Amino acid sequence: MRAFAYFILLMLVSLLLSALLNHPLYGLLQESMSKGPHKLINTVAKLIAIPGFILILRHFAINNKIGLGYGLPRSAFVSDLLKGWLSGLSILLLLSAGLFLFGVRSIDFPTEAWLPLLLKTTLVALIGGLLIGFIEETFFRGGLFGAIRRDHGFVVTMLLSSLFYAGLHFIDPPPLAGAEAQAWYSGLLILSGAFSQFAEWRIFDSFVALFGLGVFFAVVRERTGNIAYCIGLHAGFVFVIKTVRKFSDLNPDSAFSFLVGSYDGMIGYLSAAGLLIHTLLVYRFWRRPKAAQACTE
């Protein structure tokens, strides 16, 4: 499990360096930031992790298009990405319909000036979804999946990559108040509380849903041999989530509010169940092309 250990170490070192740089960086950027220094921790850590990510790819000899899941010809890649986006759109629209049906979310659509808002929201959701899809899938189902898959079978790769994917979503640096927020070691104090959510039962449903999402993406990655479809799926999911959250409200008084977790008011036990069904269908009926299979053998 060397590859998995390297990625864990990369995450921890990046967070630590980000925490050490937090105080001077916030001093430079304070005037342009509307929120506290805790918001810098994760963002700066991601930037710091880029060189380490490249070194890990080079170490495991997957720093090429095929190793990262970009081995398809451009036209085929775009075609699979579009198919994945439409599939992601369909899956999340079905989930959203269920949440509205059960009264977990209620529509909150503006009566005036709704068209400009709708156009702006869909454009931002479309671009944001594609950016998130490309960046996260290149990292998780490209580099992380590819590095682990070189030395392990699919089941181990699927479980480890999905665990890492779900866990990163709950690293949440808390804000500081008073004199502590101005100290040179404030970043370390912020980092010390960033993992507190892992001790809270309330994140369990959201964690299960994100772990299930990671499993679903891993199965699609294995079956297709590339990440085009995964990027499309991810972008489609983000598009629907951003749009639905903009034009609806969470109803905590619903008898079925337990179906969604506290992470974003969308994912939870209901989405986990739906993803399980889709994962089983993909695993059972989607046969992997021989050319794709040869890429990881």
C-alpha positions in Angstrom: 0.0 0.0 0.0 2.9 2.3 -0.7 1.0 4.5 -3.1 -1.8 5.1 -0.6 0.7 5.9 2.1 2.4 8.4 -0.2 -0.9 10.2 -0.8 -1.8 10.3 2.9 1.7 11.7 3.6 1.2 14.2 0.8 -2.1 15.4 2.3 -0.6 15.7 5.8 2.6 17.5 4.8 0.6 19.9 2.5 -1.8 20.8 5.3 1.1 21.3 7.8 3.0 23.6 5.4 -0.2 25.5 4.7 -0.8 26.0 8.4 2.7 27.3 8.9 2.2 29.8 6.0 -1.3 30.8 7.1 -0.4 33.7 9.3 1.9 35.6 6.9 -0.3 34.8 3.9 -3.4 36.1 5.6 -1.5 39.2 6.5 -0.8 39.8 2.8 -4.3 38.9 1.6 -6.4 40.2 4.4 -7.7 43.2 2.6 -9.0 41.2 -0.3 -10.6 38.5 1.9 -14.1 38.7 3.3 -13.6 35.6 5.6 -11.1 34.6 8.2 -7.7 32.9 7.8 -9.2 29.4 8.3 -10.5 29.6 4.7 -6.9 29.7 3.4 -5.8 26.3 4.9 -7.4 23.9 2.4 -6.9 26.1 -0.7 -3.2 26.7 0.0 -2.7 23.0 0.9 -4.1 22.0 -2.5 -1.7 24.3 -4.3 1.3 23.0 -2.2 0.3 19.4 -3.0 0.6 19.9 -6.8 4.4 19.3 -7.0 4.2 16.3 -4.6 1.4 14.9 -6.7 3.5 15.2 -9.9 6.5 13.5 -8.1 4.3 10.6 -7.0 3.0 10.1 -10.5 6.6 10.1 -11.8 7.6 7.6 -9.1 4.9 5.2 -10.1 5.5 5.8 -13.8 1.9 6.9 -14.5 2.8 10.5 -15.5 1.4 9.9 -19.0 -2.0 10.3 -20.7 -2.9 6.6 -20.4 -1.8 6.3 -16.7 -3.9 9.3 -15.8 -6.9 8.1 -17.7 -6.6 10.4 -20.7 -5.7 7.7 -23.2 -8.8 8.0 -25.4 -8.6 9.9 -28.8 -10.0 13.4 -28.4 -13.3 12.8 -30.1 -14.0 9.6 -28.1 -13.0 11.4 -24.9 -15.4 14.3 -25.5 -18.1 11.8 -26.5 -17.7 9.8 -23.3 -17.5 13.0 -21.2 -20.8 14.2 -22.7 -22.5 10.8 -22.1 -21.2 10.9 -18.5 -22.6 14.4 -18.0 -26.0 13.4 -19.3 -25.9 10.3 -17.0 -24.9 12.4 -14.0 -27.6 14.9 -14.8 -30.2 12.2 -15.0 -29.1 10.5 -11.8 -29.1 13.7 -9.7 -32.4 14.9 -11.2 -33.9 11.6 -10.1 -32.5 12.1 -6.6 -33.8 15.7 -6.5 -37.2 14.6 -7.6 -37.2 12.1 -4.7 -36.2 14.9 -2.2 -39.0 17.1 -3.5 -41.5 14.2 -3.4 -40.7 13.4 0.2 -40.8 17.1 1.2 -37.1 17.1 2.2 -36.5 20.1 -0.1 -39.1 22.7 -1.2 -38.9 24.9 -4.3 -38.0 28.6 -3.7 -38.1 30.2 -7.1 -38.1 34.0 -7.4 -41.2 35.6 -8.9 -39.3 38.5 -10.4 -36.1 38.8 -12.5 -35.9 35.0 -12.4 -34.6 34.5 -16.0 -31.2 36.4 -15.5 -30.7 34.5 -12.2 -31.5 31.2 -13.8 -29.1 31.8 -16.7 -26.3 33.0 -14.4 -26.8 30.0 -12.0 -26.8 27.4 -14.8 -23.7 28.9 -16.5 -21.8 29.1 -13.2 -22.9 25.5 -12.3 -21.9 24.2 -15.8 -18.5 25.8 -15.7 -17.9 25.0 -12.1 -19.0 21.4 -12.6 -16.6 20.9 -15.4 -13.7 22.5 -13.5 -14.4 20.4 -10.4 -14.8 17.3 -12.6 -11.5 17.7 -14.4 -9.5 18.6 -11.3 -10.9 16.1 -8.9 -11.1 13.2 -11.3 -7.6 13.8 -12.5 -6.4 13.5 -8.9 -8.7 10.8 -7.5 -9.6 8.5 -10.4 -6.5 9.5 -12.4 -3.4 9.7 -10.2 -4.6 8.1 -6.9 -6.5 5.3 -8.6 -3.8 4.6 -11.1 -1.0 4.5 -8.6 -2.8 2.1 -6.2 -4.0 0.0 -9.1 -0.5 -0.8 -10.3 0.2 -2.8 -7.2 -3.2 -4.0 -6.1 -6.4 -5.6 -7.3 -9.5 -3.6 -8.2 -11.3 -4.1 -4.9 -8.4 -2.8 -2.7 -8.0 0.1 -5.1 -11.7 0.9 -5.1 -11.9 0.9 -1.3 -8.8 2.9 -0.6 -9.4 5.6 -3.2 -13.0 5.9 -2.1 -12.1 6.2 1.5 -9.5 8.9 0.7 -12.0 10.7 -1.5 -14.8 10.7 1.1 -12.4 11.6 4.0 -11.0 14.8 2.4 -14.5 16.3 2.2 -14.6 16.5 6.0 -11.3 18.3 6.7 -12.9 21.5 7.9 -10.6 24.1 9.5 -12.5 26.1 12.1 -12.3 29.9 12.6 -10.4 31.4 15.5 -11.4 34.3 17.7 -9.6 36.8 19.8 -5.8 37.0 20.2 -5.3 33.5 19.0 -6.3 34.5 15.5 -3.4 37.0 15.4 -0.7 34.8 16.7 2.1 33.4 14.4 1.0 29.9 15.2 -2.7 30.5 14.5 -2.5 28.3 11.4 -1.4 25.3 13.6 -4.3 26.0 16.0 -6.8 26.1 13.1 -5.3 22.8 11.7 -5.6 21.1 15.1 -9.4 21.4 14.8 -9.7 20.6 11.1 -10.3 16.9 11.8 -12.9 17.3 14.6 -15.8 16.3 12.3 -14.5 12.7 12.2 -15.4 12.2 15.8 -19.0 13.4 15.2 -21.8 10.9 14.3 -23.7 13.5 12.4 -21.4 13.2 9.3 -21.9 9.4 9.0 -24.7 9.6 6.5 -22.9 12.1 4.3 -19.6 10.1 4.6 -21.4 7.0 3.5 -22.9 8.8 0.5 -19.5 10.3 -0.5 -17.8 6.9 0.0 -20.5 5.4 -2.2 -19.9 8.1 -4.8 -16.2 7.2 -4.8 -17.0 3.5 -5.3 -19.3 4.4 -8.2 -16.7 6.5 -9.9 -14.1 3.8 -9.3 -16.2 1.1 -10.9 -16.9 3.4 -13.9 -13.1 4.1 -14.1 -12.3 0.4 -14.1 -14.9 -0.5 -16.6 -14.1 2.2 -19.1 -10.3 2.3 -18.6 -10.3 6.1 -18.6 -11.7 9.1 -16.7 -13.7 10.8 -19.4 -17.0 9.3 -18.3 -16.1 10.0 -14.6 -15.4 13.7 -15.4 -18.8 14.0 -17.1 -20.6 12.2 -14.2 -18.9 14.5 -11.7 -19.7 17.6 -13.7 -23.3 16.6 -14.1 -23.7 15.9 -10.4 -22.2 19.3 -9.4 -24.4 21.1 -12.0 -27.6 19.7 -10.5 -26.6 20.2 -6.9 -25.6 23.8 -7.4 -28.8 24.6 -9.3 -31.2 22.7 -7.0 -29.6 24.3 -3.9 -30.0 27.7 -5.4 -33.7 27.4 -6.2 -34.9 25.3 -3.2 -34.6 25.2 0.6 -34.0 22.3 3.0 -37.0 21.5 5.1 -35.6 20.2 8.5 -39.1 19.6 9.8 -39.8 16.9 7.1 -40.4 13.4 8.4 -37.9 12.3 5.8 -35.2 14.8 6.6 -33.0 11.8 7.7 -32.5 11.0 4.0 -30.0 13.8 3.6 -27.0 14.6 5.6 -25.5 17.8 6.9 -22.8 18.1 4.2 -24.8 19.9 1.5 -28.5 19.1 2.1 -28.6 16.9 -1.0 -26.5 13.7 -0.3 -27.2 11.2 2.4 -28.8 7.8 2.8 -31.2 8.3 -0.2 -28.3 9.1 -2.6 -26.2 6.3 -1.1 -29.0 3.8 -1.9 -29.4 5.1 -5.4 -25.6 5.0 -6.0 -25.5 1.5 -4.8 -28.1 0.4 -7.4 -26.3 2.2 -10.2 -22.9 0.8 -9.1 -24.2 -2.8 -9.2 -25.8 -2.2 -12.6 -22.5 -0.8 -14.0 -20.4 -3.6 -12.4 -22.8 -6.3 -13.7 -23.6 -5.1 -17.2 -20.8 -2.8 -18.3 -18.1 -4.9 -19.8 -14.6 -3.4 -19.9 -13.1 -3.1 -23.4 -10.0 -5.3 -23.9 -7.9 -2.3 -25.0 -8.7 -0.5 -21.7 -7.9 -3.6 -19.7 -4.5 -3.8 -21.2 -3.6 -0.3 -20.0 -3.3 -1.4 -16.4 -1.9 -4.9 -16.8 
